[in-house]
């Protein structure tokens, strides 16, 4: 739906101006005539100020995907307004007018328009899986069907904040080693391209054969200095190859399978994946979603292909009538404490409460794993940097030591 600015005649003599929503120019003119006016000029408003390179719109003019923080901001405002008793249409109008980001205002505007045309909130956001995601849509549908949309929005907000906290923890843990690796690469490149070539004439004047490590690094340094323009190309190619390997399904599956065999990394991958999995399972279950649908929504949060495949197999077993705890135990990837809590919840009829306890347990366990990894990373990085410095130093000083010995 597009907004049109129009100029029209009222009673064949008075000039009036205004705005109207319509699919195209023809519908806009018809709607203006229905108001009792004679349109004289109709212009599409968005064409005046809209840039073709608007980062909030894709090539088709549709709103781009909402990021995690965008969904948190949207849900937070909507939940506060809904809890205050403000109708959904008025809440969306407030977001449309006052949201900080343009993409959030555009989404609120489109949702409000469709709801005013007779749609429900859940059915309307279901048309925008790219913006909200299947988990968000599924939980809103369950909340609206049960008449607890306000409570569901509150649960969704907790879920989104939890996801953001986990991402922040993992990124914070990986930030230090990534920074050190990048710094080490830059130092090595500077040494090879600018320091080693300077020593070439001095080493040549000695008239002795260079140690193999010095000769190799000298050749690499001279090559990189001569063909310096290949350096950013090679670095870009390496980064692109790594990104491709993590996205291409066959290689990603192999990587996901391999990382589950590394002791500390295995715990981090499992608990970070199951933290979101159990949280979504708990929220969906409390919202009244059937257990099969709960597992389907929770499975969408898993990023490891191996874990995802095994949980899908467990979902099929539950669908065939097997207990949830038994089906999850057969995957052999779920932590035993979580399985015990789920089994206890099934037997006592308090599955929702036990899933909440399981969520808290996983969060604490994940914090401990991240603390251990942070403490381990520092000495490992020192060893790596020390090894690089040692190799470069040996390559430079071995020829000098050889000349002194002779």
N, C-alpha and C positions, 0 to 999 in steps of 0.2 A: 504494500500500500504506500502510495506516494502523496506528499503534501503539495498542493498547488496554490499559488497566489493568483487571485483573480480580481479583475475590474469589471463591474457590471452596472447596468441601468436598472433603477428601481422606479416603477411607474412611468417608464419611458422618459424620465427627465432627471432624476436624482442619481448621481454617480456614487456607487458604494464599492468598497474594497474589502477583501477578507481572504481567508484561507479555507481550504477544504481538502479532505482526504479522498482519494480515488485510485483505481487501478491504472487508468490511463487518461489521456486528454478527453476522449469521448465521454467516458463516465463522469469526469469532472464537470464537463459542460452540462450533462444531463442533471447532475446533482444541484448545480447552480440554478438551473431552470426550475427544479422542484422547490427551491427556496422562494420562487416568485421573481427572480431576477433574469435579465437578459445579458448573458456574458459577452463582453466586448474584447477582453484580453485575458488569457489563461497562460500562466507560466509555471513550470515545475520548479519548486523552491530549492530542491537539493542540487540542481544543476548550477545554481549561482555560486554556492560556496563550497561545494564538495570537490575535493581533489581526487584525481584518478589514482593517486598514490597514497590515499588515506590508509595508514597502517591498521586501522580498525575494520577495514572492509577488504574482502577478497576480490577476485577478478569479476565475479558475478554481482558484486555490490552487496553481498550478504555479510552479516557480522562474523568476524573471525572467532575462533574458539576462545572461550573464557579460560584464563589461567586459574590456578588454584586460589591465589589471593583475590582474584576478581570474584570467584564464586563465594569466598568467605565474606567479602564486603557486601555482595548482593544478598546473601542469606542472612547475614547479621542484621542488616537494615530491615529486611522483610520480616524477620522473626520478631524484632522489637516492635514494629508497627502492628503486626498481627496480634501479638500479646497484649497490646494496648487497646485492642478491640476495633482497630481501623480496618474497614473492608479491603479486600485484596486489590480491587481496582484503584482505590485511592492510594494504597500503599505503593503500587507500581507507578502511579502518577507522580508521587513524591520522589521515587528513585529516578524516574525519567527526567525530572526537572533539576534534581539536586545531587545526583551521584557524581563523584569526582572524575570518573573515567567515562569517556565517550562511548566505549563499547558496552558498558553496563547500562548507560542511558538508552542506547539503541535497542538492547535486548528488552529492557523494561517497557519501552514504547511498543514494541511488536507484541509482547505478551499481553499488554493492556488492551491493544486493539482487538486481538483475537478473542480475549475473554469477553469483551463488550459485545462481540458478535455471537455470543452464546456458548463459547467453550469453557471448560473447567480449567483450573490452574494446572492440574496434573496432565490432562490431555493436551494442553497447549505446550508445556515444556517437553512433552514426549515428541513433539515435532522438531525439537532442537537437540538431538543427542550429541552433536558436535560441540555445542556450547556447554551443556550440563553434564553429560555422561549418563550411562545406563543406571548406575547406582543411585544417583541423585533422582532420576526420573522414577525408578522403581519404588524408592522409599516415599516420595511425594504421593505417588499413586496409592500406596498402602495407607498413608496417613489421611489422605482425603477420603478414601473409601470407609475408613473407620471413624471419620469425623474428628480426628486428632491431628489436623494439619499443623496447628501451632506447636504441639509437642514434637511432631516429626521434624519441623524446621529447627527446633532447639537441638534435637538429637543429631540432625545433619550438620549443624554448626559445630557441635562438639567433635563430630567425625572429621570434618574438614580441618579444624584446628589441630586435631591429633595427627592427621596426615601431614600437615605443614610442619609440625614439631618433629616428626620422624625424619622428614626430608632434611630439615635444618640440621639435625644431629648427624645424619650420615654425611651430608655435604661438608659440615664442619670438620668431621673426622678425616675426610679425604682431601680437604683443602691444603693442609700442611704438606703431605707427601707430594701432591701435585705441584705445589709452589717450589718445593725443593728440587723436584725432577726438572722442571722448566729452567730453574736457575742453574742447575748442573749442566744442562744441555747448552745454555748460553755461554757458560764459562769455558766449556770444552771447545766450542766453536771459536771463541775469541782466542784461546790459546793456540789452536791448530792453525787459524787463518792469519794471526798477526804476530804471535810470539815465536813459534817454531821456524817460520821462514827467515826470521832475523838471524837465527843461529846457523843457518845453512852454510854461509860463507866461512864462518869460523870453523865449523866441523870439516868442511872440504879442505881447508888449509892444513889440517892435521895430517892429511894423507893416509888416514887409517879407515878400515872398514867400520861402519857404524853398527852398533848393536841392532838386532832385528826390530826391536820395539821402537827404537829411535827412527830407524829407516822407514818403517811403516807409517808412523805418525807424521814424519816429515813429508812423505809422499802425499798423504791425505791432506795435510795442511796446504801444500803447494797447489794441489788440485782444487781445493775449495777456494783458495785465494784467486786462482786464475779464472775459475768458473763460478764466481760468487753468486751469480744469478740463479744457479741451481739450488742454492741452500734453501731459500723460501719455498721453492718448488718441491724439494724433497720433504721438507717439514710439513707442508700442506698435504702432500701425498700420503705421508705416514698417518697424519691425523685423519684424513679422509678414509684411509684403509681401515683404521681402527673403528671409526664410526660405522663404516659399512659392515664390518664383521659383527658388530654388536646389533645391527639391524637385520641383516640377512638371516632368514630363519634357520637354515642348516648350521651355519657357523655359531649363531646365538645359542642354539640348542647344545652344541658341543661345549661352548664356554660355560653355559649354565650347569651342565653336567660336571665339568671339571672343577668349578669353584665350590661345588658341594662336597668335594673330597679334601679341601684344604681346611685343617682343623678350626682355626679361629674364624676364617672367612665363612665357613659353613654356618656357624652359629649366628653370625651377623646377617647372612642372607636369609636363613630360616626365620629368625625372630623378627626381622624387619618386614618380611612378607606376611607372616602369620599375625603380626600386630594389627595390620590393617584388615586382614581376613577375619579374625575373631571379632574385631570392633564392628565391622559391617554386619557380620552374622548376628551379633547381639542387638544392634539397633534395628535390623530388619525383623528379627524375631519378636522384639518388644512392640514393634509397629503392627504386628499381626500378620506378617507375610508368611505363607506356607513354607515349611522347612526346605523343600526342594528349590523354591524360588530364592530363599535366603542363601542357600549354597551357591546358586547361580550368580547372584549379585556379589557375594563375598569372593567368588572365584575371579571376578573381573579385576580385583585389586592385586592379584598375584603377578609379579613381573618375571619370575623365574619359570622357564618353560617346563622343567622337570616337575617342579612342585605343582604347577598348573595342571599338567597332564594327570598326575596322580590324584589330585583332588577331584578332577572331572570323573575319574574312574570311581572314586568314593561316592560322588553324587549319583552316579548310575546305580550303585548298590543300594543307596538309601531309597531311590525311586522304586527299586524292586522289593522294598519292604524291610531292609536291614536297618538296625539301629544306627544312629549317627555316630556314636562312639566306636562301635565295631567297624563301621565302614572307614572311618578316619584312621583307626589303628592299622588297618590293612595297607595303608599307604606307606607306612614305616618312615614317614618324614615329619609327622606331628610330634612335638615334645610330649613325653609321657605324662608330665604333670597336667598339661592341658587336656589330654585324653581322660585322665582320672577325674578332673573337674567336670567335663562334659558327661561322663558316665554317671557321676554322682547326681548331676542336675537332671538327667533323664529318669533316674530311679526315684528321686524325691519329688519330681514334678516342678522343680525350680531351675529349669534350664537357663532362663533369662538371667537370674541372679548369678549362677555359676559362670556363665559367659562373661558377665561383668567382672567377676573375680579373676577369670582367666586373662582378661584384657589388662587388668592391673598387674598381674604376675608377669606377663610378657613385657610390659613397659619397664618394670624394674629390672628384669633380666636383660633387656636391650640396653638400658643405661649402663649396667655393669660391663657388658660386652664392649660397648663403645669406650668406656673408661680404660679397660684393659688394652684395647687396640691403640688408643691414644698414647698410653705409656710405652707400648712396644714400638710404635712408629718412630719415636725420637731416637732411640739407640740404633735402629735399623738405618735410618737416614744418615746418622753420623758415620756409620760403617760404610755406606755407599759413597758419601762425599769424601771420606778419608781414603777409600780405595781409588777413587778417581784422581785425587790430588797425588797419591803415591805413584800411580802409573805415569802421570804427566811429569812428576819430578824425576823419576827414574829415567824416563826417556830423555830428559834434558841433561842430567848429570852423569849418566853412565859413560858417555864418550869422554867427559872431562876426567872422571876417575880413571878411565883406561889410559889416558895420556899421562897422568901423574904416575901411575904404576910403572909405565914404561920409561 
